Amino acid sequence: MKTISSLKNSQLVFEPITKSELAKRLDCTSRHIDNLTARGLFNKIKVGALCRYDWAEVAETLKAQRGKEAA
């Protein structure tokens, strides 16, 4: 598994993960993931009644946010 810090010169492939897995990876609550999704920061993927997040997309979003904070 690649981490956010290893994204500089590599591409991640599609990796669907659950909300609880995303919260675990980001060390936050599921409710915080809901809030970030509601604000449009993360996109959830509906698969029937299931919701998944694309880890590669989340990682790229966080990488872009890191660049905005530095500016």
Summary of the structure (lengths in Angstrom):
residues: 71
radius of gyration: 12.2
end to end distance: 28.9
largest distance: 40.0
contacts: 158
relative contact order: 0.20
helix: 51%
strand: 15%
